[in-house]
Amino acid sequence: MIIYRELVDKILANDKRSISRAISLVENEEAGSTDLLKLLFKFTGKAYRIGITGPPGAGKSTITNCLIKLLSDNGFNIGVIAVDPTSPFTGGALLGDRVRMADSGMLERVFIRSMATRGSLGGLCSNIVEASDIFDASGKDFILIETVGVGQSELDIAQTADTTIVVLVPESGDSVQAMKAGLMEIADIFVINKSDRAGADLFISTLKNILNLRAPDNAHFNAEVLKTIATKNEGIDLLLREILQHKKHLISSGEFSINRKEHLKRKIIDLVNTRLYIDFWKEQKLTNLEENLDSIYNKSTDPFSFIEKLLMS
């Protein structure tokens, strides 16, 4: 653990090369990365985490780019995690989002990191929380996490971020119907991007009607529906104002600490599950599974009996 103390000091001093090295260590799950995270943990908890999700093509990257610039102009330090699809050749991120945010990445107050999904079905890679913690310890005020926008990512990001933004476009009507329950539960702010397109007002009206069907709860923040045209930087100032209003509500209502504790509990459960999985599936048990696969397939035994024996071995 001693060998990481110098790296920790540099991260706390917001040294970009050290931050990048640390994220690579945890992303690749290299030996000793857990020791680094142990040292950094007590310096985390100050950065506000914003999740940006929604279907592909909705303009998430453009909105993120606009938010980065606006936050930077207001004097905030920003860490950005752009979760990209995994390259089938290298196993790394395709870097599409970082290319689109290239101009923002040159700003002094900004650090952008692309991370690969690496097979994660939820659209969030498994080390997203650890990477966020590194940004947090380095003194970032805000951490923006943009997902791939597929599958279960909407639910995953809500269990990581303090404020979850769901970006949609006027053509998203069918998507809303398909994802209604999940979207209604996790979105703190809806952004209808490309709102100059035909049908935008009707879609917004429909979405607001769906939101009004939810049971009223005065203790919770009522999700707002905002219009943006990110390519023209329109509506981004209102979006930032709403984010800050949501942050203020969470802190004043006590929900902020409650949510953070829930996120921490989920993180610990995930860490335990991962450790148990690794410790359980040693070579001997994998060999045992292979040797019994035919008898299970041929119905000589059943998976449940086999599992019971495997757990007792």
N, C-alpha and C positions, 0 to 999 in steps of 0.2 A: 504493500500500500504506500510505502514511503516514496517509491519511484514516481507516483502520480502527484505528489504535493506541489512540485514546481508547475506541473500542468494545470492544477487547480488554481494556483495563484495567478497564472496567466489568463485563465478563463474568467476569474473574478475581475481581472483588469480589462476585460472585453477585448482580448487579443484574438483577432479573427482567425489566424492560422491555428491557434490552440483550440478554439471552438470547433473548427472544422475537423481537426484531428480527433477530438473527443467524440463527436457525432459519428465519425467513421468507426471508432472503436466499438461503440455500442451497437451501431447498425450491423456491423459484421460479427457481433458477439464474440469479440476477441478475448483471449484470456486476460483477466485483470480488469475488464471493463466494469464488472460489478463493484470492485474496490474503488474505482473512480466515482461511480455513482453514489457510493456510501459517503465519500468525502464531500460531495457536492450537495447532498440532500438538505442539509441544514441551511443552505443558502438559497433554497427555492421557496416559492409561494408568493412572490411579489408581482410577477408578470401576469397580465390579464390575457386570457386565451380566447381567441375568436375562431370559431370553426365556420368555414364557408363550403357549402355543399350544394348539390343539385345535379340535374341530368347533364350529360355531355352537350356542349354547344350552347349552354345558357349564358356564357360570358363570365364564368367564375374568375378566370385568370385576369381578365380586363378589370373587373371590379376590384380584385385583390390589388392589382397594380395601382389603381386610382387611390385606394385606401392607404397603401404604403406611402405614396407621395404626400397625401394630406396629413397623415400622422407625422411624417418626417418634418413637414412644413410647420407643424405645431410643436416641434421640439422633442418628440418622443423617439425613443430607441426601439427598433422593430426587428423581430426575428420572424422569418417566413419559412414555413415548411410546405413545399409543393409536392404532394404525393402523386408521383407519376406512375404509369404502367411500367411493368418490368420488361426490359429488353430480352427477347428470346435468345439472344446471342451471348450477352455478357452477364445477364442476371441483374444488371444495374438499372437505374432510372433512365428513361428515354430523354429526360431533360427538356421536354417540350415546354413546360410552364416556366422554367428558368430562362429559356430563350425569349419567351414573350415578356418576361419581366426584366430583361437585360438592362434597360435604362434605370429602373429603380434600384437594381442591384449595385449600381455604381455610387449610390448615395452613401455618405459617411455613416449615417445612423442606421443603416439597413444591412441585414445579413440574410441572404436567401439560400436555402438548401433544398435540393431535390432529393427525395427519397423514393425508392422503388417499393411497390406493393409486395413484390416477392411472393406472389401466390395467395396473398391475403384476400379472402372472399369479400371482406367488408369494405375494401377500398382504403383501409388504413393499414400501414405496415405495423408489425408487432412492436417496433421500438419507437413509435411516435411519441409516447409519453416521456421516454428517456431523453429523446432529442429535445423535446420541449423543456425538460428540466435543465438541460445544459444551457439553452438560451436564457432561461429564467435566472439561473445562477450568474450568468454573465452581465446581468443588469438591464435586460430588455424590459421595456414598459408594456409592450404588447407583443403577443405571438399570434401570427395568422397561420392557420392550418387549412390548406385547400385540398380537398379530396379529389380522387379520380371521378367520383360521382356515379358509382355503379353499385348494384346489389344492396348490401346492408350498410353502406357507408354512412347514410343519414343517421342511423341509430348509433353507430360506433362513435361518430364525431361528437354527438350530444353527450356521450359519457366521458368525453375528454375536455371539451371546451366549456368556458363560462357562458359565452353567448354564441348561439348557433344561428347562422344565417342560411336560409334556403333560397337559392337563386333559381328563378323560373323565367320562362319567356311566354308570350301570349299563346303560343301553340302548345303549351304544356297541359292543357285541359285533361287529356286522356291520362297523362302521367299522374296528375293530382288524384284522379279517381282511383287509379291502381295503387297509389301509395298513400291514400288519404289518411289512414289511421296513423301510420308512422310519421308522416309530415306534420299532422296536427299536434302530435305529442311532443315533437322535438324542436320545432322551429320557434325561436324567440323573435325573429324578424324574417318576414318574407320580402324578397326583392324581386319585382317583376322587371327584368332587364329587357332592353330593346322595346321599351314601352311605346315607341313611336310607330310600331307595327299595327296593322289592322287587327281589331278584336281585343286590344289590350284592356280597354275600359270594361268590356263585358266580362273578360276573364277575371279582372280584379274584383268586380262586383260579385261574381260567383264565388271566388275565394273568400271574400269577406262574409258572405252568407254562410259558407261552411263553418267559418270560425265562430260565427254568432250562435251556431247550434251547440257549441260546447257549453257545458254547465258553468255558470259564472262562479268565479272564485276570486274574491277581493284580495286574497293574500298573494296571488300570482300576477305576474306581468302579462298584460294582454298583448298578444303578438300583433305587431303593426305590419301593414302591407304598404311597401314603398315602391315608387316608380323610378327607374333609372334608365339612362342611355349612356352606358359606360364608355362607349367609343367617343362620346362627346364630353365625357366627364360631368354629365348632368345627373343631379340627385345624390352624388356621393357625399356632399356636405351634410345633407339630411340623414343619410345612412349613418355617418359617424356620430351625429347628434343623438340618434336613436340608440346606438351602441352604448354611448356614455350614459344615456338615460337608463338603459337596462342595467348597466353596472351599478349605478346609483341606487336603483330599486333593490337589487340583490343584496347590497351591503346594508341598506337601511332596514330591510325586512328580516335580515338574518339568514336568508336563503343562500347567500354566498358561502358561508362556512359549512352549512348543511350539505350543499352540492359538492364542495371540495372534499368533504369527508367521505361522501359516497364515491367520488372518483378515486380516492385513495383506497377505499375498501375494494373496489373493483380491480385496481392495480395489484393489490396484494393477493387477491384471489387468482388473478391471471398468472402472477409470478409463481404461486404455489402450484397451480395446475401444470405450468410449463416444467417446473422442477420435478414434479411427480412423474410426468410423462417421460422425461429424459431418464430419470432414475429407474423407472419401471421397465422400459423397453430395452433392456440390455440384450446382448447377443444371444444368451441362453434362451430367453423367453421368445425372441423372434424365431429362433431355430425350432423351438417347441411348437410355435404357431404353424410354421411351414410343414412340420412333420405331421400335424393333425388336420391340416387343411382338407386333404382328400376325404378323410373319414367324416368330417363335418359336411362337406359337399355331398357325399354319398348318403347322408342322413343316418350314418351309423351312430352318430352322436349329434348333439345340438350345440349351437354357439354358447348358450347360457350355461350349460354344464361345463363346457370347456373353460369358460371364463372363471367360474367358481374354483376349478382346480388350479387354474393359472394364478389366481390371486392368493391361493393357499401355498403355492410352491415357493 
